Every structure is written in C-alpha cells, then in structure tokens.
Amino acid sequence: MVPSWPHQPLSRRSALTAATGLAAGAVLPLGGVAPDAAATSASSAATYTNPVIWQDFADIDVIRVGDTYYASASTMHYSPGAPVLRSYDLVNWEIAGHSVPVLDFGAKYDLNGARGYVRGIWASSLAYRPGNRTFYWLGQIDFAKTYVYTATAAEGPWSRLTTIGTAYYDAGLLVDTDDTLYVAYGNTTINVAQLSADGRTQVRTQQVFTTPSSVGTLEGSRFYKINGQYYIFLTRPANGQYILKSSSGPFGPYTMRQVLLDLRGPIPGGGVPHQGGLVQTQNGAWYYLAFVDAYPGGRMPALAPVTWTSDGWPVVQLVNGAWGTTYPSPAVPAPPRPVTPMTGVDTFNNTTLSPRWEWNHNPDNTKWSAGNGLTLRTATVTNDLYWARNTLTHRVQGPTSTATVQLDHSAMRDGDRAGLALLRDSSAWIGLKRDGGVTRIAMVGGLTMDTNWNTTGTGTELASAPVSGSRIWLRASADIRPGAARPGTFSYSTNGTNFTRLGPDFTMGNDWRFFMGYRFALFNHATQALGGAVRVTRFELSTP
C-alpha cells in the first residue's frame, strides 16, 4: 500500500468504481491437477459466500502449515498489531493472536506527545520455516527499518528476532526449499533481498524488476517458489494484480503477466479484489485470498479458486466474468473443531483480552484490568478522543451489526467521559458525562481529523438525557455496506431490554485514505483529572 494514490496513473478512487473483466489463458494447472479442479473438486460439498470474512483485514498474506491455514493483515496504529488468522478450510476464520505484541517503535505509538495514526503495521508478510519449525513475521515501519518477529506457534508468544536497516516496503517473505530466506519488496522498482541463515541480517539485495510505465505502480509483494519457478505476486493499487515469474532463481530475470484488472468484485458497491496471497490446499488445488475495498467498513477478504496455464501462470476462476459471490467450498479434511466466531459475547472473565480486541495505539497497562469485567481507568486528561489512551477497539461485522455494552459507571469522577464510539477519522459516540456530581447520557458527533490525521473537531453534543443508578447499557449499530453514505445509530437502556434512540443518525465517512475501517470503541478519559474508572461487564456484537 502507498499513501499517495492520487498521484498514480489510475487513482484509487477511480479504481474502486471500475467494473470490467479480465483475460485468461488456456487452463492446464501445475502439479497434474485437472482443468477446473480447483473450482470443482468440492462440487459435492457446500458452497461458500464472499466475502469470507466481513471484517476489516487488509493486505493479506496466507500460508498453510499441515492442515491449518494462517493469514496476517495490516493494523496500522492499532495494538497489538499484525493479527494472525487461523482456518481449517479457507472459508471460516478465527483470530488466533498477533505477531507484533506491542508497537514499540517510538513514543507516537503510545499517544505520548505524538500520534501514529495511519502509520505502524502496513502490508507485511507471514511465513513458516520447516527447518526450525518457526513462524516468521516481517514488516517495515515508518519507511525506516524492517522488523522480524518469530514464534514456534502461530498464536504466540511472538518475540522480536531482529531489526534490519533496510526498509522492505510491502514485503513478501519466501522460505525456499533449501530453507534460505528471501524478501521481495518495493514500489514500482521491485527488489529481492537474501537474509542470513539465522534470519537476522541482510546478505544481499538486488533490483530485479522495473514496472513498465504502461502499468503504473506495482507493490504489495508476495513471494513464492512453485514447481521450481520463482513468482512475485504484485498489486496495482487498487484495481489490478500482476505476477512476475523467473526460471533462473530468486534474483531473476523476471517476466510479467497480468492476472486481473478492473475485475468486478463480489461486494455490491465495493472495489476490485486485489493485494492478497496464493495458497495451495492439501489436495493440490490453489486459491487466491484477496481483499475488497468496502468502505466505511474497511477491506474485506474474498476467496477465489485459481488454475494454471500450461506455461505456469495463474488464472483466477470467474463466475459470469466476475470474481464469484459464491464458489464450491474447498475440498479439505474435516476441521478438528469449529473456529471461534468473530461475533458474540465477551464478559472479560480472563485477565488477558481475547485477540479480537486491539487498542487505539499502545495502552497504558497500569490503567486497565480484566478478569471480573473490563475496568478502564482514566489514562489521559484531554477533551479529544483521538488523544485518549486506552481506547479499546473491535472491528465492525458487515454488512450490518450492533454492539451492545453493559457499563458500571459508579466510579466515574467529575469531568470524565466514557462510552461506546464508532471510531475512524470521522467519529461519533454515545456515553456518559459526569460534571458537578451529576451523570447524564449524551450522544456526541463531529469528532474529525484532517488528511494529516490532526484533530479538526473534538465533538459536539447532539442529544442528552438524565440517568440514575450505576449501570447503563449502550448500543451502537453500523451499516457498513459500501457505496452510498451509510448510517450509524446510537441508543441506550436502563434495564438491558428496552432501548431508547439518542441523537440523529451518524453518517459514516468512506474516504479510503484512512485505510482502516470503522471500529466499535470502548473509551474512558478524563477532562479534569485522573482517578475515575468504569467497568464493562458485557460486550455483545450481533448481526440481524
């Protein structure tokens, strides 16, 4: 991904609305799989529907280790970063953990004198190295350095292995058949680096390809060795996918072929599937897991089968000239267990948080606890939610979903603000304001940032009501279908059963430049002095 889309030959905004087909060659897959086998081998099984995950997981890298599939995604300024997704069938996914436990890349990721919005974990790479039975995550931070983390289990614990002085932009990590580590990276100019045997240092780097001006920008590298050939899978933001192939080794020379361009996607109103990864099932079938721009919700993973031409080029299997909304499910062994749903109830009974949660920037770990509900103590004195530490976020489930929170506010102090937000560069919230010893419920809109991610609006109260007692239920509903402007709504209850709307509809912004989609966010910050707290005893994410 690159932050300067408007300067590309085809703007990202234009690409999101493009809707034409793709050319494909004659089909004769690699590995002796019969033509169309990837699409038909599971024809007797159930079908699946795209997007396979209707939550914001972008810049996907996907691998298979044994009978388990893993994927990684971008998280920008959210902490922990680089979620590890797990699946047994490529269709049903759960969040297993995070490869980057804390964004310890500078004070701005702590909301300490600076902010890291739309920085942090960009397109990165996940790989497994059989030689030492270790998982590797590799990504560059702030165009300055590359960090490598490792774990012996995908769910962690992960720890930093090394820091490399070269910034491997939009990197793809390849573990070659001889266990050597290579990295493909770059924007327009594509490079390949070789790492040392221990993965800690760069041994060599070399430019291997320059994108023709007729294509424009290529980035988002994924690096593969398939049947003795080396492939670098590249995206043209945000409407195309290309692949480079070398028969002469990882350093090329490479030839290029278009995989897709302006292909109609499976989400009405959404963009072209792109910037993902290729993965092979246990029986030899191939799939492409990409993402679809679908703001205001973010970028949603979509899955399509892939076959191969006789001369070794991938071909996405289409339905009526488009990326299919449905396909036969992959033919894979029965899963050992159901995956953990990404929706449902969390009562915060464990002292650690479920991996479905990510903080807005790094938290102050002295100011929160879990085990008997989630206690959020005020960590920042500010009137700006974008500066408030310890705001805990959860992805919105599409196409529409509702978050309901049960909150004990008896320990709030004067000046405190606590509640449930729809958080992005344009935000709104419902919550509690305590002033002069009196607590009331309020709906606040008009929290805004500019395109440099500086705050331009700290919010205006649009509605309020008196409250009594110490408990309240807050609810936010979000329609994240892409296309036209979509509403978010807020309501509250004093008994958990009967809810009252508060305030007008909130029109959620769908500007792609923030990259991340809307999230539900639990917050508690002070405007006068620290010391107050709230306790979240239940969070439920539900769909109609």
C-alpha positions in Angstrom: 0.0 0.0 0.0 1.1 3.5 -0.7 -0.2 6.8 0.8 0.0 8.8 -2.5 -2.8 7.2 -4.6 -3.9 10.5 -6.2 -0.5 10.7 -8.0 -0.9 7.3 -9.6 -1.9 7.0 -13.3 -5.3 5.5 -12.2 -6.5 6.9 -9.0 -7.6 4.6 -6.3 -11.0 6.3 -6.1 -11.5 5.6 -9.8 -10.3 2.0 -9.3 -12.9 1.4 -6.6 -15.7 2.0 -9.1 -14.2 0.2 -12.1 -16.1 -2.9 -13.3 -14.7 -4.7 -16.3 -13.4 -8.2 -16.9 -10.1 -10.0 -17.2 -8.3 -12.0 -19.8 -7.3 -15.6 -19.1 -5.2 -18.1 -20.9 -5.8 -21.8 -21.6 -6.1 -23.8 -18.4 -3.7 -26.6 -17.6 -2.8 -26.4 -13.9 0.5 -27.2 -12.3 1.1 -30.4 -10.5 -1.1 -32.5 -12.7 -4.4 -31.2 -11.4 -7.2 -31.5 -14.0 -8.5 -28.3 -15.5 -11.0 -26.5 -13.3 -10.2 -28.9 -10.4 -9.7 -26.0 -8.0 -13.2 -24.9 -8.8 -14.9 -28.3 -9.0 -13.1 -30.7 -6.6 -15.5 -29.7 -3.8 -18.6 -29.6 -6.0 -20.3 -32.2 -3.8 -19.7 -30.0 -0.8 -21.4 -26.9 0.3 -20.7 -23.6 -1.3 -19.2 -20.5 0.4 -20.1 -16.9 0.0 -17.7 -13.9 -0.4 -16.5 -12.0 1.4 -15.4 -15.0 3.5 -14.7 -12.5 6.4 -16.9 -9.4 6.5 -14.5 -7.6 8.8 -11.5 -5.3 8.1 -8.4 -7.5 7.3 -6.3 -6.0 4.5 -3.0 -6.7 2.7 -3.4 -10.4 3.4 -0.6 -12.9 3.4 -1.8 -16.5 3.6 0.0 -19.8 4.2 -0.8 -23.4 5.0 1.1 -25.4 7.6 -0.1 -29.0 7.6 -3.8 -28.9 7.7 -4.1 -25.4 9.1 -4.2 -22.1 7.2 -2.9 -18.9 8.6 -3.2 -15.3 7.4 -1.8 -11.9 8.5 -3.2 -8.5 7.9 -2.4 -4.7 8.3 -3.4 -3.0 11.5 -1.7 0.4 11.2 -1.8 2.2 14.6 -3.8 -0.5 16.5 -2.0 -2.5 19.2 -1.2 -5.4 19.3 -0.5 -5.4 15.6 -0.5 -7.9 12.7 -3.3 -10.3 13.7 -2.8 -14.0 12.9 -6.0 -15.5 11.5 -6.5 -19.3 11.5 -8.7 -21.5 9.4 -9.0 -25.2 8.5 -11.0 -24.7 5.3 -10.0 -21.2 3.9 -13.6 -20.1 4.5 -14.2 -20.0 8.3 -11.6 -18.0 10.1 -10.8 -17.0 13.7 -8.3 -14.7 15.2 -5.5 -16.7 16.9 -3.2 -14.0 18.1 -0.9 -11.1 17.0 2.6 -11.2 15.6 3.6 -7.8 17.0 2.7 -7.7 20.7 3.4 -4.0 21.2 4.1 -1.2 18.8 7.4 -0.2 20.4 8.6 1.9 17.5 8.5 5.3 19.2 6.5 7.4 21.6 4.0 8.3 18.9 2.6 4.8 19.1 1.9 5.4 22.8 -0.1 8.7 22.1 2.6 10.3 24.2 3.4 13.7 22.7 2.8 12.4 19.1 0.4 10.1 17.3 0.8 7.2 14.9 -2.5 7.3 13.0 -2.2 5.5 9.6 1.4 4.5 10.3 2.6 1.3 12.0 1.8 -2.1 10.6 1.3 -1.8 6.9 1.4 -4.6 4.3 3.7 -7.3 5.8 4.5 -11.0 5.5 3.9 -14.2 7.4 5.8 -17.4 6.7 6.7 -20.7 8.2 10.2 -22.2 8.1 10.2 -26.0 8.3 13.9 -26.2 9.1 13.4 -24.8 12.6 9.6 -25.2 12.9 9.2 -21.5 13.3 6.8 -18.9 12.2 8.2 -15.6 10.9 6.5 -12.1 10.6 8.4 -9.4 8.7 7.4 -5.8 8.1 8.8 -2.3 7.7 7.9 0.6 10.0 7.8 4.2 9.0 9.9 3.7 5.9 13.0 3.4 8.1 13.6 -0.2 9.3 12.3 -3.7 9.0 11.4 -5.8 12.0 11.3 -9.6 12.2 9.3 -11.5 14.8 9.2 -15.2 15.4 7.1 -17.8 17.2 7.0 -21.5 17.5 3.2 -21.4 17.5 1.2 -19.1 15.3 -0.9 -17.9 18.3 2.3 -16.9 20.1 4.0 -15.8 22.1 5.8 -13.8 19.5 9.1 -12.1 20.1 11.4 -9.8 18.1 14.2 -11.6 16.4 16.0 -8.7 14.7 15.9 -5.2 13.2 17.2 -4.8 9.7 18.4 -1.3 8.5 16.7 -1.7 5.0 13.0 -0.8 4.9 11.5 -3.7 3.0 8.4 -1.8 1.7 5.3 -4.1 1.2 7.4 -7.2 1.8 6.9 -10.8 0.8 8.9 -13.4 2.7 9.9 -16.6 0.9 11.3 -19.7 2.7 13.0 -21.5 -0.2 13.1 -25.3 -0.4 16.6 -25.2 1.0 15.4 -23.1 4.0 17.0 -19.9 2.7 15.0 -16.7 3.4 14.4 -14.2 0.6 12.4 -11.0 0.7 10.7 -9.4 -2.3 9.8 -5.7 -1.8 9.4 -2.3 -3.3 7.1 0.1 -5.1 7.3 0.2 -8.9 11.0 -0.8 -8.5 10.9 -4.4 -7.2 13.9 -5.8 -5.2 14.9 -9.1 -3.8 17.0 -9.5 -0.6 18.6 -12.6 0.8 18.8 -12.9 4.6 21.4 -14.7 6.6 20.8 -18.3 7.7 19.7 -17.1 11.2 17.3 -14.5 9.6 18.9 -11.6 11.5 20.8 -9.7 8.8 20.7 -8.9 5.1 23.2 -10.8 3.0 22.4 -9.3 -0.4 19.8 -7.1 -2.1 19.3 -6.5 -5.8 16.8 -4.8 -8.1 15.0 -7.4 -10.1 12.2 -5.6 -12.0 11.1 -2.1 -13.0 7.4 -1.7 -13.6 6.6 -0.5 -17.2 5.1 2.9 -17.3 2.1 1.5 -19.1 1.2 -0.5 -16.0 2.0 2.3 -13.5 2.5 1.3 -9.9 3.1 -2.2 -8.6 3.6 -3.1 -4.9 2.4 -5.4 -2.2 4.9 -8.3 -2.9 4.1 -11.9 -2.2 7.0 -14.3 -2.9 6.6 -18.0 -3.9 8.5 -20.9 -5.3 6.2 -23.2 -7.2 7.4 -26.2 -9.3 10.9 -24.8 -9.3 9.8 -21.4 -10.6 10.0 -18.1 -8.6 7.0 -15.9 -8.5 6.4 -12.4 -7.2 2.7 -11.6 -6.9 2.1 -7.8 -7.1 -0.8 -5.5 -6.8 -1.6 -2.4 -8.9 -3.5 -0.2 -6.4 -6.4 -0.5 -6.2 -7.6 -2.3 -9.3 -5.2 -4.9 -10.5 -3.0 -7.9 -9.8 0.2 -8.9 -11.7 2.7 -11.6 -11.4 6.4 -11.9 -12.2 8.0 -15.3 -13.0 11.6 -16.4 -13.0 13.1 -19.7 -14.2 16.6 -18.6 -13.2 16.4 -18.2 -9.5 15.1 -15.7 -6.9 17.1 -12.8 -8.4 15.6 -13.2 -11.9 15.4 -12.2 -14.6 11.6 -11.9 -14.3 8.9 -11.7 -16.9 5.5 -10.1 -16.1 1.9 -11.1 -16.8 -1.4 -9.5 -15.8 -3.6 -11.6 -13.5 -6.6 -9.3 -13.3 -7.5 -5.7 -13.9 -10.7 -3.9 -13.2 -12.4 -7.1 -12.2 -15.9 -6.8 -10.8 -15.8 -7.9 -7.2 -18.3 -9.8 -5.0 -19.4 -7.0 -2.8 -22.1 -4.6 -4.3 -20.7 -1.1 -4.3 -17.2 -2.4 -3.4 -13.9 -2.4 -5.3 -11.7 -4.8 -7.2 -10.3 -7.8 -5.3 -6.5 -7.4 -5.1 -3.5 -7.4 -2.8 -3.7 -10.8 -1.2 -1.9 -14.2 -1.5 -1.9 -17.6 -3.1 -2.2 -20.8 -1.2 -2.4 -24.5 -2.1 -4.7 -26.9 -0.4 -3.7 -30.4 0.8 -5.0 -32.0 -2.4 -3.2 -29.6 -4.8 -5.9 -27.0 -5.5 -4.9 -23.4 -5.5 -6.8 -20.3 -4.1 -6.3 -16.6 -4.1 -7.3 -14.8 -0.9 -7.6 -11.1 -1.7 -9.3 -8.1 -0.2 -12.1 -5.9 -1.5 -12.3 -2.2 -0.7 -15.6 -1.8 1.0 -15.7 1.4 3.0 -16.9 2.5 5.5 -16.2 -0.9 6.9 -12.7 -1.3 5.5 -11.2 -4.0 3.3 -12.8 -7.4 3.3 -11.2 -10.8 2.5 -12.6 -12.6 -0.6 -11.6 -16.1 -1.8 -11.5 -17.5 -5.4 -10.1 -20.7 -6.9 -7.0 -20.4 -9.2 -5.9 -22.7 -12.0 -2.7 -22.5 -14.0 -1.8 -22.3 -17.7 0.4 -24.9 -19.3 3.3 -22.5 -19.2 2.9 -21.8 -15.5 0.8 -18.7 -15.0 -2.1 -18.4 -12.5 -5.7 -17.8 -13.7 -8.5 -16.7 -11.3 -11.6 -18.7 -11.9 -14.5 -16.3 -12.7 -18.3 -16.5 -12.4 -20.1 -14.7 -15.2 -17.0 -12.6 -15.9 -16.6 -11.5 -12.3 -15.0 -12.7 -9.0 -17.7 -15.0 -7.8 -20.0 -14.2 -4.9 -20.2 -18.0 -4.3 -18.0 -20.9 -5.2 -17.9 -24.6 -4.1 -16.1 -24.9 -0.8 -12.5 -26.1 -0.9 -12.1 -29.9 -0.6 -10.1 -30.2 2.6 -10.1 -32.6 5.6 -12.8 -32.2 8.2 -11.7 -29.5 10.7 -10.6 -30.7 14.1 -13.0 -28.2 15.7 -15.2 -25.3 14.9 -13.4 -21.9 14.8 -14.2 -19.3 17.3 -16.8 -16.8 16.0 -15.7 -13.2 15.4 -19.1 -12.1 16.8 -20.8 -12.9 20.1 -20.5 -12.1 23.7 -17.4 -11.2 25.8 -17.7 -10.8 29.5 -13.9 -10.3 30.1 -13.6 -13.1 32.6 -9.9 -13.7 31.7 -7.1 -11.5 32.8 -5.9 -11.2 29.2 -8.0 -9.9 26.3 -9.4 -12.0 23.5 -7.4 -11.4 20.3 -10.5 -9.9 18.7 -9.6 -6.7 20.7 -7.0 -4.1 19.7 -6.2 -0.8 21.4 -6.0 2.5 19.6 -2.2 2.9 19.9 -0.4 1.2 22.8 -2.3 1.1 26.1 -1.0 2.3 29.5 -1.2 -1.2 31.0 -1.4 0.3 34.6 -4.7 1.8 33.7 -6.8 -1.2 32.8 -7.5 -4.7 34.0 -9.8 -7.7 33.1 -11.0 -10.7 35.0 -14.2 -9.6 36.5 -15.3 -7.5 33.6 -13.1 -4.9 31.9 -12.0 -2.0 34.1 -10.9 1.1 32.2 -9.3 3.7 34.5 -8.8 7.2 33.0 -5.4 7.3 31.4 -5.4 10.7 29.7 -6.7 14.2 30.6 -8.0 15.5 27.3 -11.1 16.8 25.6 -10.1 14.9 22.4 -10.9 11.2 22.0 -8.2 10.9 19.4 -5.6 11.7 22.0 -7.2 9.5 24.7 -5.1 6.4 25.7 -6.7 3.0 26.4 -9.5 3.2 23.9 -10.2 -0.4 23.1 -11.5 -1.3 19.6 -13.4 -4.1 17.9 -13.9 -4.5 14.2 -17.4 -3.9 12.9 -19.1 -7.0 11.4 -20.7 -6.5 7.9 -22.9 -5.8 6.3 -24.7 -4.5 9.4 -24.1 -5.2 13.1 -24.8 -3.9 16.5 -22.5 -3.6 19.6 -24.2 -3.6 23.0 -22.2 -2.7 26.1 -23.2 -3.1 29.8 -21.4 -0.4 31.8 -21.0 0.2 35.5 -20.2 3.9 35.9 -20.3 4.3 39.6 -16.6 5.1 39.9 -16.6 8.0 37.4 -15.3 11.3 38.5 -16.2 14.9 37.5 -15.0 15.7 34.0 -14.9 12.0 32.9 -16.2 10.9 29.6 -16.9 7.2 29.0 -18.8 5.2 26.4 -19.1 3.5 23.1 -17.9 5.1 19.8 -17.9 4.5 16.1 -14.2 5.3 15.6 -12.5 6.5 12.5 -11.2 9.8 11.1 -14.8 11.0 11.5 -16.4 9.6 14.7 -19.4 9.8 17.0 -20.2 8.2 20.3 -22.8 7.6 23.0 -21.8 7.7 26.6 -21.7 9.2 29.9 -20.6 12.7 31.0 -20.1 13.4 34.7 -20.0 17.0 35.7 -20.7 18.7 39.0 -21.5 15.4 40.6 -24.2 14.6 38.1 -24.0 11.9 35.4 -26.0 12.0 32.2 -26.1 10.2 28.9 -25.1 12.0 25.8 -24.7 11.4 22.0 -21.8 13.3 20.6 -20.9 13.8 16.9 -18.4 15.9 14.9 -15.2 14.3 16.0 -13.0 14.8 12.9 -9.4 14.6 11.6 -7.9 16.2 8.5 -5.8 14.2 6.0 -2.7 14.7 8.1 -4.6 13.0 10.9 -4.7 16.1 13.1 -7.8 16.7 15.1 -10.1 19.2 13.5 -13.2 18.6 15.7 -13.4 17.3 19.3 -17.2 16.8 19.1 -20.5 18.5 19.7 -23.2 17.2 22.0 -26.3 16.5 19.8 -28.6 14.9 22.4 -28.7 14.0 26.1 -30.9 12.6 28.8 -30.6 12.2 32.6 -29.6 8.8 34.1 -29.8 7.3 37.6 -28.3 4.3 39.2 -24.9 2.9 38.5 -25.5 0.7 35.4 -26.4 1.5 31.8 -26.5 -0.3 28.5 -25.1 1.5 25.5 -25.7 0.4 21.9 -24.2 1.4 18.5 -25.4 0.0 15.2 -23.5 0.3 12.0 -24.4 -0.2 8.3 -21.1 -0.7 6.5 -22.3 -1.7 3.1 -20.1 0.2 0.6 -21.3 2.7 -1.9 -23.7 5.4 -0.6 -23.2 7.1 2.7 -24.3 4.8 5.5 -25.8 5.5 8.9 -24.6 4.7 12.4 -27.2 4.9 15.2 -27.0 5.1 19.0 -29.3 4.1 21.8 -29.3 3.3 25.5 -31.2 1.3 28.1 -31.5 1.3 31.8 -32.6 -2.3 32.1 -30.9 -4.0 29.2 -34.2 -4.8 27.4 -35.9 -1.6 26.3 -33.6 0.7 24.3 -34.1 4.4 23.5 -32.6 6.1 20.4 -30.5 9.1 21.3 -29.4 11.7 18.8 -29.6 11.8 15.0 -28.1 9.2 12.5 -24.4 9.5 12.2 -23.2 9.4 8.6 -20.1 7.3 8.5 -17.3 8.6 6.3 -16.0 6.3 3.5 -12.8 8.1 2.4 -10.2 5.4 1.7 -7.2 7.5 2.9 -7.6 6.4 6.5 -7.3 2.9 5.2 -8.7 1.2 8.3 -12.5 0.8 8.5 -14.8 1.9 11.3 -14.5 0.1 14.6 -16.6 0.0 17.8 -14.5 1.5 20.5 -14.8 1.4 24.3 -13.3 4.5 26.0 -12.9 6.3 29.3 -10.9 9.5 29.5 -10.7 12.5 31.9 -11.1 16.1 31.0 -10.2 17.4 34.5 -8.1 14.9 36.5 -7.2 11.2 36.5 -8.6 8.8 39.0 -12.0 7.8 37.7 -13.0 4.4 36.3 -15.7 2.4 34.5 -16.3 -1.3 34.3 -17.6 -3.0 31.2 -19.3 -6.2 32.3 -20.5 -7.4 29.0 -19.9 -6.7 25.3 -22.0 -8.3 22.6 -21.5 -8.0 18.8 -24.6 -9.2 16.9 -25.9 -9.3 13.4 -29.5 -9.2 12.2 
